[in-house]
Amino acid sequence: MERREFIRNTTIAGSTAALFPSLLSFGNTPGETSPKAQNNLPISKIDKPLAIAMWDFSWILRHHKYGEFQDWDKALEGLAERGYNAIRMDAMPQFIAADKNGKITEEYRASKKDWVPALWGNDYAMSFRPREALLEFLPKCKKYGIRVGLASWFLPHGNKLDILNEDGGLLRGWTETLDFLKKNNLLDENIVYVDLLNEYPDCNGYDWMKAELNKRSDAKKFILNNPNAHLPQNFEPKENDNRLYIKFYNDFANELIAKLKQKYPSLDFFTSFHTWSGLENLELTNYAALDFHVWFHHNSTIGKYIDAAANTTNIDRDIRSDYASLISCWKENKSSLVSWIDQMITLIAQKAQDNNIVCGNTEGWGPIGWYDHPDLSWDWVKESAEICVDLTKKHNEYKFICSSNFTHPQFKGLWEDIKWHKKITEIIKT
């Protein structure tokens, strides 16, 4: 799944008592977070679930004049007001790290060459400074009691980056990023986890790994082309055999985590997954948690109707009939669809339990993509979220739970429904 892309000082004291009463009750000054009010444990050890918002790279690529994240204080205050106490954000290790010659680039340009709605990321061509941004943004998260899951989609965002094609680029990118944060005293208890690669092994821009995976998509063909390759003991390939593909991405991720854990033992590491990753194929030996994304969108019964209604590439059309078809399908098949996603959630929780780790979902639950449009409603998105959040609450393994893919200020139709957000986050955190 693709991913595209908020300083107020004078009113904080007056608004903090209303928005953050728990902070003041422990004798803190406005803007400070009490250790007792904030759970400072890593994700693997927390007790009550976090209500987490997926802010991806929008937090920085919409941080510009007219952007919804122009004022980070306003955005974070709004998120806390709605009851969220964590975010998952792209730390952009591919931009924080130096290039292959050791040169650090402070500013990059993100292109935008059309007027097709950008659900995430930059809606205009813009410049961003990732190192400066992290230094400013992360302390603000702590100020508002928002814990941070560092993540990466490892995308170029219109830039040519050698690290994407570098053997070991992902390890180097994250090592240099974590070193940078540690040097600036930002690698603290407010970091709840590090998600090394989004929806592994599919939806990311780490081309080196993808090339290696493609070589192994057919084990028999791979062995013919690589007769000296190191293979599992007594391995006999079959026609269209993808076992080497699966082994490669499991080994790669677990070895990556082991190397980073050796240097940063206090941090929780994992990669996130989605439906097509194949839950049954995952080896989670070194994983601190299982972040497995699931939506009704991935069910073939309703998926095609969501695709039609939420299609942003053909915006000059009457989508009322597409939306009506979606709602009709939902009403007719609701029981079976809910049963399907209940089973998915149960399997995810069971996978976590089998590996003695916690689980969560930072992206879900109805559509993967949705947007503000006069002919679209957010009601179905909200309903699907309420259903799925209730289903996760049956499982003690679920310790970080989202309300949707759209908990950003740019999705105004959902963002402005503060009452709904408060209701759903209260359920999540209970």
Protein Blocks (a to p, Z undefined) as FASTA:
>chain_A
ZZdddddfklmmmmmmmmmmmlmmnopaehiacfklpccbdfklccbdcddddekjmmmm
mgcghiaklpmmlmmmmmmmnopabdcddehlmlmpccfkopacfbdcdddfbfbdcfbh
jfbdcdddfklmmmmmmmmmmmnopacddddehiakhpacfklmgghklmmmmmmmmmmm
mmnopacfklnbdcfbghiaklccblklmmmmmmmmpmklmmmmmmmbccdehiacdehi
aklmmmmmmmmmmmmmmmmmmmmmmbccdddddfknopmlpccklpcbdcddddfklpmk
lmmmmmmmmmcklmcbcfklmmmmmmmmmmmmmmmmmmmmmmmmmmmmmmmmmnopacdd
fbdjkbmbdcddfkbcfklmmmmmmmmmmmmmmpmklmbdcfbjklcfklmmlmmmmmlm
mmmmmmmmZZ
